[in-house]
Amino acid sequence: MIVILGALIGALIGGMTAKRRNGDKADIAQYAVGYAIAFALVGVILTIAIEKLIA
């Protein structure tokens, strides 16, 4: 759940960042995917850390 939420938030932030920098559609898509991957990776690390603390 954390991973999916991170990916969605990352995509939104990435898309808004590219739009604010006056990027075209390809730039917006690339930023959205890049940020989504980065935030999902942070979500995976957080999920693993939480699981290690609980168990």
CHARMM-style PDB file with segment names, atoms N, HN, CA, C and O in Angstrom:
ATOM      1  N   MET     1       0.827  -1.191   0.000  1.00  0.00      PROA
ATOM      2  CA  MET     1       0.000   0.000   0.000  1.00  0.00      PROA
ATOM      3  C   MET     1       0.872   1.257   0.000  1.00  0.00      PROA
ATOM      4  O   MET     1       0.580   2.229  -0.696  1.00  0.00      PROA
ATOM      5  N   ILE     2       1.935   1.221   0.784  1.00  0.00      PROA
ATOM      6  HN  ILE     2       2.172   0.431   1.349  1.00  0.00      PROA
ATOM      7  CA  ILE     2       2.835   2.375   0.837  1.00  0.00      PROA
ATOM      8  C   ILE     2       3.491   2.592  -0.523  1.00  0.00      PROA
ATOM      9  O   ILE     2       3.689   3.731  -0.945  1.00  0.00      PROA
ATOM     10  N   VAL     3       3.827   1.500  -1.206  1.00  0.00      PROA
ATOM     11  HN  VAL     3       3.666   0.575  -0.863  1.00  0.00      PROA
ATOM     12  CA  VAL     3       4.494   1.597  -2.503  1.00  0.00      PROA
ATOM     13  C   VAL     3       3.569   2.247  -3.533  1.00  0.00      PROA
ATOM     14  O   VAL     3       3.984   3.136  -4.277  1.00  0.00      PROA
ATOM     15  N   ILE     4       2.333   1.805  -3.568  1.00  0.00      PROA
ATOM     16  HN  ILE     4       1.995   1.084  -2.964  1.00  0.00      PROA
ATOM     17  CA  ILE     4       1.374   2.358  -4.534  1.00  0.00      PROA
ATOM     18  C   ILE     4       1.121   3.835  -4.246  1.00  0.00      PROA
ATOM     19  O   ILE     4       1.087   4.655  -5.164  1.00  0.00      PROA
ATOM     20  N   LEU     5       0.945   4.167  -2.982  1.00  0.00      PROA
ATOM     21  HN  LEU     5       0.973   3.501  -2.236  1.00  0.00      PROA
ATOM     22  CA  LEU     5       0.723   5.562  -2.611  1.00  0.00      PROA
ATOM     23  C   LEU     5       1.932   6.418  -2.977  1.00  0.00      PROA
ATOM     24  O   LEU     5       1.783   7.534  -3.476  1.00  0.00      PROA
ATOM     25  N   GLY     6       3.115   5.894  -2.730  1.00  0.00      PROA
ATOM     26  HN  GLY     6       3.235   4.988  -2.325  1.00  0.00      PROA
ATOM     27  CA  GLY     6       4.333   6.619  -3.085  1.00  0.00      PROA
ATOM     28  C   GLY     6       4.434   6.853  -4.579  1.00  0.00      PROA
ATOM     29  O   GLY     6       4.818   7.936  -5.021  1.00  0.00      PROA
ATOM     30  N   ALA     7       4.089   5.835  -5.360  1.00  0.00      PROA
ATOM     31  HN  ALA     7       3.777   4.955  -5.001  1.00  0.00      PROA
ATOM     32  CA  ALA     7       4.152   5.976  -6.816  1.00  0.00      PROA
ATOM     33  C   ALA     7       3.155   7.025  -7.314  1.00  0.00      PROA
ATOM     34  O   ALA     7       3.477   7.829  -8.189  1.00  0.00      PROA
ATOM     35  N   LEU     8       1.957   7.011  -6.758  1.00  0.00      PROA
ATOM     36  HN  LEU     8       1.695   6.358  -6.047  1.00  0.00      PROA
ATOM     37  CA  LEU     8       0.953   8.001  -7.178  1.00  0.00      PROA
ATOM     38  C   LEU     8       1.366   9.422  -6.793  1.00  0.00      PROA
ATOM     39  O   LEU     8       1.246  10.347  -7.596  1.00  0.00      PROA
ATOM     40  N   ILE     9       1.846   9.588  -5.582  1.00  0.00      PROA
ATOM     41  HN  ILE     9       1.944   8.837  -4.929  1.00  0.00      PROA
ATOM     42  CA  ILE     9       2.293  10.919  -5.139  1.00  0.00      PROA
ATOM     43  C   ILE     9       3.483  11.371  -5.979  1.00  0.00      PROA
ATOM     44  O   ILE     9       3.561  12.534  -6.375  1.00  0.00      PROA
ATOM     45  N   GLY    10       4.412  10.451  -6.251  1.00  0.00      PROA
ATOM     46  HN  GLY    10       4.349   9.506  -5.929  1.00  0.00      PROA
ATOM     47  CA  GLY    10       5.567  10.785  -7.073  1.00  0.00      PROA
ATOM     48  C   GLY    10       5.175  11.203  -8.478  1.00  0.00      PROA
ATOM     49  O   GLY    10       5.738  12.149  -9.028  1.00  0.00      PROA
ATOM     50  N   ALA    11       4.206  10.499  -9.063  1.00  0.00      PROA
ATOM     51  HN  ALA    11       3.749   9.731  -8.616  1.00  0.00      PROA
ATOM     52  CA  ALA    11       3.753  10.857 -10.409  1.00  0.00      PROA
ATOM     53  C   ALA    11       3.122  12.246 -10.424  1.00  0.00      PROA
ATOM     54  O   ALA    11       3.348  13.030 -11.346  1.00  0.00      PROA
ATOM     55  N   LEU    12       2.341  12.538  -9.410  1.00  0.00      PROA
ATOM     56  HN  LEU    12       2.157  11.901  -8.662  1.00  0.00      PROA
ATOM     57  CA  LEU    12       1.726  13.871  -9.330  1.00  0.00      PROA
ATOM     58  C   LEU    12       2.778  14.964  -9.173  1.00  0.00      PROA
ATOM     59  O   LEU    12       2.724  15.984  -9.860  1.00  0.00      PROA
ATOM     60  N   ILE    13       3.724  14.754  -8.281  1.00  0.00      PROA
ATOM     61  HN  ILE    13       3.768  13.926  -7.723  1.00  0.00      PROA
ATOM     62  CA  ILE    13       4.766  15.758  -8.058  1.00  0.00      PROA
ATOM     63  C   ILE    13       5.619  15.922  -9.311  1.00  0.00      PROA
ATOM     64  O   ILE    13       5.947  17.043  -9.700  1.00  0.00      PROA
ATOM     65  N   GLY    14       5.977  14.804  -9.942  1.00  0.00      PROA
ATOM     66  HN  GLY    14       5.710  13.894  -9.625  1.00  0.00      PROA
ATOM     67  CA  GLY    14       6.782  14.877 -11.161  1.00  0.00      PROA
ATOM     68  C   GLY    14       6.064  15.589 -12.286  1.00  0.00      PROA
ATOM     69  O   GLY    14       6.656  16.411 -12.985  1.00  0.00      PROA
ATOM     70  N   GLY    15       4.794  15.280 -12.463  1.00  0.00      PROA
ATOM     71  HN  GLY    15       4.313  14.612 -11.895  1.00  0.00      PROA
ATOM     72  CA  GLY    15       4.021  15.950 -13.506  1.00  0.00      PROA
ATOM     73  C   GLY    15       3.894  17.443 -13.265  1.00  0.00      PROA
ATOM     74  O   GLY    15       4.015  18.248 -14.189  1.00  0.00      PROA
ATOM     75  N   MET    16       3.652  17.799 -12.023  1.00  0.00      PROA
ATOM     76  HN  MET    16       3.555  17.145 -11.273  1.00  0.00      PROA
ATOM     77  CA  MET    16       3.533  19.228 -11.692  1.00  0.00      PROA
ATOM     78  C   MET    16       4.869  19.949 -11.862  1.00  0.00      PROA
ATOM     79  O   MET    16       4.905  21.101 -12.296  1.00  0.00      PROA
ATOM     80  N   THR    17       5.963  19.273 -11.521  1.00  0.00      PROA
ATOM     81  HN  THR    17       5.933  18.337 -11.169  1.00  0.00      PROA
ATOM     82  CA  THR    17       7.289  19.880 -11.678  1.00  0.00      PROA
ATOM     83  C   THR    17       7.581  20.162 -13.144  1.00  0.00      PROA
ATOM     84  O   THR    17       8.030  21.254 -13.491  1.00  0.00      PROA
ATOM     85  N   ALA    18       7.326  19.182 -14.006  1.00  0.00      PROA
ATOM     86  HN  ALA    18       6.961  18.294 -13.724  1.00  0.00      PROA
ATOM     87  CA  ALA    18       7.585  19.376 -15.433  1.00  0.00      PROA
ATOM     88  C   ALA    18       6.676  20.446 -16.023  1.00  0.00      PROA
ATOM     89  O   ALA    18       7.109  21.242 -16.857  1.00  0.00      PROA
ATOM     90  N   LYS    19       5.425  20.467 -15.594  1.00  0.00      PROA
ATOM     91  HN  LYS    19       5.074  19.820 -14.917  1.00  0.00      PROA
ATOM     92  CA  LYS    19       4.485  21.477 -16.101  1.00  0.00      PROA
ATOM     93  C   LYS    19       4.922  22.880 -15.670  1.00  0.00      PROA
ATOM     94  O   LYS    19       4.828  23.834 -16.442  1.00  0.00      PROA
ATOM     95  N   ARG    20       5.402  22.991 -14.424  1.00  0.00      PROA
ATOM     96  HN  ARG    20       5.478  22.216 -13.797  1.00  0.00      PROA
ATOM     97  CA  ARG    20       5.859  24.285 -13.915  1.00  0.00      PROA
ATOM     98  C   ARG    20       7.096  24.764 -14.678  1.00  0.00      PROA
ATOM     99  O   ARG    20       7.325  25.967 -14.805  1.00  0.00      PROA
ATOM    100  N   ARG    21       7.894  23.815 -15.186  1.00  0.00      PROA
ATOM    101  HN  ARG    21       7.708  22.838 -15.083  1.00  0.00      PROA
ATOM    102  CA  ARG    21       9.079  24.166 -15.970  1.00  0.00      PROA
ATOM    103  C   ARG    21       8.775  24.301 -17.458  1.00  0.00      PROA
ATOM    104  O   ARG    21       9.691  24.326 -18.281  1.00  0.00      PROA
ATOM    105  N   ASN    22       7.485  24.387 -17.808  1.00  0.00      PROA
ATOM    106  HN  ASN    22       6.741  24.367 -17.140  1.00  0.00      PROA
ATOM    107  CA  ASN    22       7.020  24.561 -19.189  1.00  0.00      PROA
ATOM    108  C   ASN    22       7.457  23.433 -20.111  1.00  0.00      PROA
ATOM    109  O   ASN    22       7.870  23.670 -21.247  1.00  0.00      PROA
ATOM    110  N   GLY    23       7.361  22.201 -19.612  1.00  0.00      PROA
ATOM    111  HN  GLY    23       7.025  22.009 -18.690  1.00  0.00      PROA
ATOM    112  CA  GLY    23       7.703  21.046 -20.439  1.00  0.00      PROA
ATOM    113  C   GLY    23       6.541  20.639 -21.318  1.00  0.00      PROA
ATOM    114  O   GLY    23       5.382  20.920 -21.013  1.00  0.00      PROA
ATOM    115  N   ASP    24       6.870  19.962 -22.431  1.00  0.00      PROA
ATOM    116  HN  ASP    24       7.812  19.733 -22.679  1.00  0.00      PROA
ATOM    117  CA  ASP    24       5.803  19.450 -23.285  1.00  0.00      PROA
ATOM    118  C   ASP    24       5.292  18.125 -22.714  1.00  0.00      PROA
ATOM    119  O   ASP    24       5.692  17.718 -21.624  1.00  0.00      PROA
ATOM    120  N   LYS    25       4.412  17.462 -23.453  1.00  0.00      PROA
ATOM    121  HN  LYS    25       4.087  17.793 -24.339  1.00  0.00      PROA
ATOM    122  CA  LYS    25       3.775  16.242 -22.939  1.00  0.00      PROA
ATOM    123  C   LYS    25       4.793  15.141 -22.646  1.00  0.00      PROA
ATOM    124  O   LYS    25       4.654  14.408 -21.666  1.00  0.00      PROA
ATOM    125  N   ALA    26       5.805  15.027 -23.485  1.00  0.00      PROA
ATOM    126  HN  ALA    26       5.918  15.622 -24.281  1.00  0.00      PROA
ATOM    127  CA  ALA    26       6.823  13.996 -23.269  1.00  0.00      PROA
ATOM    128  C   ALA    26       7.623  14.280 -21.995  1.00  0.00      PROA
ATOM    129  O   ALA    26       7.937  13.358 -21.241  1.00  0.00      PROA
ATOM    130  N   ASP    27       7.949  15.540 -21.757  1.00  0.00      PROA
ATOM    131  HN  ASP    27       7.695  16.288 -22.369  1.00  0.00      PROA
ATOM    132  CA  ASP    27       8.663  15.914 -20.537  1.00  0.00      PROA
ATOM    133  C   ASP    27       7.831  15.611 -19.300  1.00  0.00      PROA
ATOM    134  O   ASP    27       8.339  15.087 -18.309  1.00  0.00      PROA
ATOM    135  N   ILE    28       6.552  15.945 -19.368  1.00  0.00      PROA
ATOM    136  HN  ILE    28       6.139  16.371 -20.173  1.00  0.00      PROA
ATOM    137  CA  ILE    28       5.659  15.705 -18.231  1.00  0.00      PROA
ATOM    138  C   ILE    28       5.573  14.209 -17.943  1.00  0.00      PROA
ATOM    139  O   ILE    28       5.621  13.790 -16.787  1.00  0.00      PROA
ATOM    140  N   ALA    29       5.447  13.411 -18.993  1.00  0.00      PROA
ATOM    141  HN  ALA    29       5.408  13.751 -19.933  1.00  0.00      PROA
ATOM    142  CA  ALA    29       5.371  11.957 -18.807  1.00  0.00      PROA
ATOM    143  C   ALA    29       6.670  11.407 -18.234  1.00  0.00      PROA
ATOM    144  O   ALA    29       6.651  10.550 -17.351  1.00  0.00      PROA
ATOM    145  N   GLN    30       7.793  11.896 -18.735  1.00  0.00      PROA
ATOM    146  HN  GLN    30       7.809  12.592 -19.453  1.00  0.00      PROA
ATOM    147  CA  GLN    30       9.085  11.399 -18.255  1.00  0.00      PROA
ATOM    148  C   GLN    30       9.302  11.767 -16.792  1.00  0.00      PROA
ATOM    149  O   GLN    30       9.735  10.926 -16.005  1.00  0.00      PROA
ATOM    150  N   TYR    31       9.015  12.982 -16.423  1.00  0.00      PROA
ATOM    151  HN  TYR    31       8.663  13.666 -17.062  1.00  0.00      PROA
ATOM    152  CA  TYR    31       9.151  13.394 -15.027  1.00  0.00      PROA
ATOM    153  C   TYR    31       8.209  12.594 -14.130  1.00  0.00      PROA
ATOM    154  O   TYR    31       8.595  12.166 -13.042  1.00  0.00      PROA
ATOM    155  N   ALA    32       6.981  12.397 -14.587  1.00  0.00      PROA
ATOM    156  HN  ALA    32       6.668  12.745 -15.471  1.00  0.00      PROA
ATOM    157  CA  ALA    32       6.002  11.660 -13.790  1.00  0.00      PROA
ATOM    158  C   ALA    32       6.477  10.232 -13.540  1.00  0.00      PROA
ATOM    159  O   ALA    32       6.384   9.733 -12.418  1.00  0.00      PROA
ATOM    160  N   VAL    33       6.981   9.580 -14.570  1.00  0.00      PROA
ATOM    161  HN  VAL    33       7.057   9.985 -15.481  1.00  0.00      PROA
ATOM    162  CA  VAL    33       7.458   8.208 -14.407  1.00  0.00      PROA
ATOM    163  C   VAL    33       8.707   8.161 -13.532  1.00  0.00      PROA
ATOM    164  O   VAL    33       8.835   7.288 -12.673  1.00  0.00      PROA
ATOM    165  N   GLY    34       9.612   9.086 -13.747  1.00  0.00      PROA
ATOM    166  HN  GLY    34       9.508   9.794 -14.444  1.00  0.00      PROA
ATOM    167  CA  GLY    34      10.842   9.117 -12.950  1.00  0.00      PROA
ATOM    168  C   GLY    34      10.566   9.325 -11.469  1.00  0.00      PROA
ATOM    169  O   GLY    34      11.110   8.617 -10.622  1.00  0.00      PROA
ATOM    170  N   TYR    35       9.732  10.282 -11.168  1.00  0.00      PROA
ATOM    171  HN  TYR    35       9.290  10.857 -11.857  1.00  0.00      PROA
ATOM    172  CA  TYR    35       9.383  10.543  -9.773  1.00  0.00      PROA
ATOM    173  C   TYR    35       8.581   9.382  -9.180  1.00  0.00      PROA
ATOM    174  O   TYR    35       8.760   9.034  -8.013  1.00  0.00      PROA
ATOM    175  N   ALA    36       7.709   8.791  -9.976  1.00  0.00      PROA
ATOM    176  HN  ALA    36       7.564   9.073 -10.924  1.00  0.00      PROA
ATOM    177  CA  ALA    36       6.920   7.656  -9.485  1.00  0.00      PROA
ATOM    178  C   ALA    36       7.832   6.494  -9.105  1.00  0.00      PROA
ATOM    179  O   ALA    36       7.637   5.865  -8.065  1.00  0.00      PROA
ATOM    180  N   ILE    37       8.815   6.212  -9.933  1.00  0.00      PROA
ATOM    181  HN  ILE    37       8.974   6.723 -10.778  1.00  0.00      PROA
ATOM    182  CA  ILE    37       9.758   5.130  -9.633  1.00  0.00      PROA
ATOM    183  C   ILE    37      10.549   5.447  -8.371  1.00  0.00      PROA
ATOM    184  O   ILE    37      10.725   4.583  -7.512  1.00  0.00      PROA
ATOM    185  N   ALA    38      11.022   6.670  -8.258  1.00  0.00      PROA
ATOM    186  HN  ALA    38      10.880   7.372  -8.956  1.00  0.00      PROA
ATOM    187  CA  ALA    38      11.810   7.053  -7.087  1.00  0.00      PROA
ATOM    188  C   ALA    38      10.986   6.954  -5.801  1.00  0.00      PROA
ATOM    189  O   ALA    38      11.458   6.414  -4.800  1.00  0.00      PROA
ATOM    190  N   PHE    39       9.769   7.469  -5.829  1.00  0.00      PROA
ATOM    191  HN  PHE    39       9.386   7.907  -6.642  1.00  0.00      PROA
ATOM    192  CA  PHE    39       8.926   7.437  -4.637  1.00  0.00      PROA
ATOM    193  C   PHE    39       8.479   6.013  -4.311  1.00  0.00      PROA
ATOM    194  O   PHE    39       8.332   5.663  -3.140  1.00  0.00      PROA
ATOM    195  N   ALA    40       8.262   5.190  -5.337  1.00  0.00      PROA
ATOM    196  HN  ALA    40       8.382   5.474  -6.289  1.00  0.00      PROA
ATOM    197  CA  ALA    40       7.906   3.790  -5.094  1.00  0.00      PROA
ATOM    198  C   ALA    40       9.071   3.055  -4.448  1.00  0.00      PROA
ATOM    199  O   ALA    40       8.865   2.216  -3.571  1.00  0.00      PROA
ATOM    200  N   LEU    41      10.281   3.359  -4.869  1.00  0.00      PROA
ATOM    201  HN  LEU    41      10.448   4.040  -5.582  1.00  0.00      PROA
ATOM    202  CA  LEU    41      11.459   2.739  -4.263  1.00  0.00      PROA
ATOM    203  C   LEU    41      11.585   3.123  -2.796  1.00  0.00      PROA
ATOM    204  O   LEU    41      11.919   2.283  -1.960  1.00  0.00      PROA
ATOM    205  N   VAL    42      11.321   4.374  -2.484  1.00  0.00      PROA
ATOM    206  HN  VAL    42      11.050   5.056  -3.163  1.00  0.00      PROA
ATOM    207  CA  VAL    42      11.317   4.801  -1.083  1.00  0.00      PROA
ATOM    208  C   VAL    42      10.220   4.065  -0.318  1.00  0.00      PROA
ATOM    209  O   VAL    42      10.413   3.696   0.841  1.00  0.00      PROA
ATOM    210  N   GLY    43       9.079   3.852  -0.954  1.00  0.00      PROA
ATOM    211  HN  GLY    43       8.922   4.151  -1.895  1.00  0.00      PROA
ATOM    212  CA  GLY    43       7.991   3.106  -0.331  1.00  0.00      PROA
ATOM    213  C   GLY    43       8.377   1.662  -0.046  1.00  0.00      PROA
ATOM    214  O   GLY    43       8.012   1.116   0.995  1.00  0.00      PROA
ATOM    215  N   VAL    44       9.113   1.040  -0.963  1.00  0.00      PROA
ATOM    216  HN  VAL    44       9.409   1.483  -1.808  1.00  0.00      PROA
ATOM    217  CA  VAL    44       9.575  -0.334  -0.748  1.00  0.00      PROA
ATOM    218  C   VAL    44      10.519  -0.391   0.450  1.00  0.00      PROA
ATOM    219  O   VAL    44      10.411  -1.280   1.295  1.00  0.00      PROA
ATOM    220  N   ILE    45      11.439   0.557   0.514  1.00  0.00      PROA
ATOM    221  HN  ILE    45      11.527   1.279  -0.173  1.00  0.00      PROA
ATOM    222  CA  ILE    45      12.389   0.592   1.628  1.00  0.00      PROA
ATOM    223  C   ILE    45      11.654   0.817   2.940  1.00  0.00      PROA
ATOM    224  O   ILE    45      11.961   0.170   3.942  1.00  0.00      PROA
ATOM    225  N   LEU    46      10.685   1.726   2.945  1.00  0.00      PROA
ATOM    226  HN  LEU    46      10.435   2.252   2.132  1.00  0.00      PROA
ATOM    227  CA  LEU    46       9.901   1.960   4.157  1.00  0.00      PROA
ATOM    228  C   LEU    46       9.103   0.723   4.570  1.00  0.00      PROA
ATOM    229  O   LEU    46       9.023   0.402   5.755  1.00  0.00      PROA
ATOM    230  N   THR    47       8.523   0.041   3.607  1.00  0.00      PROA
ATOM    231  HN  THR    47       8.588   0.302   2.644  1.00  0.00      PROA
ATOM    232  CA  THR    47       7.765  -1.166   3.891  1.00  0.00      PROA
ATOM    233  C   THR    47       8.659  -2.233   4.516  1.00  0.00      PROA
ATOM    234  O   THR    47       8.274  -2.873   5.495  1.00  0.00      PROA
ATOM    235  N   ILE    48       9.833  -2.423   3.959  1.00  0.00      PROA
ATOM    236  HN  ILE    48      10.145  -1.904   3.164  1.00  0.00      PROA
ATOM    237  CA  ILE    48      10.773  -3.410   4.505  1.00  0.00      PROA
ATOM    238  C   ILE    48      11.191  -3.023   5.915  1.00  0.00      PROA
ATOM    239  O   ILE    48      11.255  -3.880   6.797  1.00  0.00      PROA
ATOM    240  N   ALA    49      11.478  -1.744   6.142  1.00  0.00      PROA
ATOM    241  HN  ALA    49      11.426  -1.048   5.426  1.00  0.00      PROA
ATOM    242  CA  ALA    49      11.882  -1.294   7.468  1.00  0.00      PROA
ATOM    243  C   ALA    49      10.779  -1.501   8.489  1.00  0.00      PROA
ATOM    244  O   ALA    49      11.041  -1.931   9.612  1.00  0.00      PROA
ATOM    245  N   ILE    50       9.551  -1.196   8.106  1.00  0.00      PROA
ATOM    246  HN  ILE    50       9.339  -0.847   7.193  1.00  0.00      PROA
ATOM    247  CA  ILE    50       8.416  -1.375   9.028  1.00  0.00      PROA
ATOM    248  C   ILE    50       8.220  -2.852   9.342  1.00  0.00      PROA
ATOM    249  O   ILE    50       7.973  -3.211  10.493  1.00  0.00      PROA
ATOM    250  N   GLU    51       8.327  -3.715   8.327  1.00  0.00      PROA
ATOM    251  HN  GLU    51       8.527  -3.423   7.392  1.00  0.00      PROA
ATOM    252  CA  GLU    51       8.173  -5.153   8.546  1.00  0.00      PROA
ATOM    253  C   GLU    51       9.265  -5.693   9.474  1.00  0.00      PROA
ATOM    254  O   GLU    51       8.996  -6.555  10.311  1.00  0.00      PROA
ATOM    255  N   LYS    52      10.477  -5.197   9.332  1.00  0.00      PROA
ATOM    256  HN  LYS    52      10.696  -4.498   8.652  1.00  0.00      PROA
ATOM    257  CA  LYS    52      11.570  -5.648  10.202  1.00  0.00      PROA
ATOM    258  C   LYS    52      11.352  -5.194  11.638  1.00  0.00      PROA
ATOM    259  O   LYS    52      11.700  -5.916  12.572  1.00  0.00      PROA
ATOM    260  N   LEU    53      10.782  -4.009  11.828  1.00  0.00      PROA
ATOM    261  HN  LEU    53      10.500  -3.422  11.070  1.00  0.00      PROA
ATOM    262  CA  LEU    53      10.529  -3.505  13.176  1.00  0.00      PROA
ATOM    263  C   LEU    53       9.394  -4.256  13.868  1.00  0.00      PROA
ATOM    264  O   LEU    53       9.439  -4.489  15.076  1.00  0.00      PROA
ATOM    265  N   ILE    54       8.383  -4.631  13.096  1.00  0.00      PROA
ATOM    266  HN  ILE    54       8.347  -4.442  12.115  1.00  0.00      PROA
ATOM    267  CA  ILE    54       7.221  -5.314  13.673  1.00  0.00      PROA
ATOM    268  C   ILE    54       7.567  -6.760  14.003  1.00  0.00      PROA
ATOM    269  O   ILE    54       7.197  -7.245  15.072  1.00  0.00      PROA
ATOM    270  N   ALA    55       8.255  -7.449  13.127  1.00  0.00      PROA
ATOM    271  HN  ALA    55       8.555  -7.054  12.258  1.00  0.00      PROA
ATOM    272  CA  ALA    55       8.522  -8.890  13.310  1.00  0.00      PROA
ATOM    273  C   ALA    55       9.770  -9.170  14.099  1.00  0.00      PROA
ATOM    274  OT1 ALA    55      10.110 -10.332  14.325  1.00  0.00      PROA
TER     275      ALA     55
END
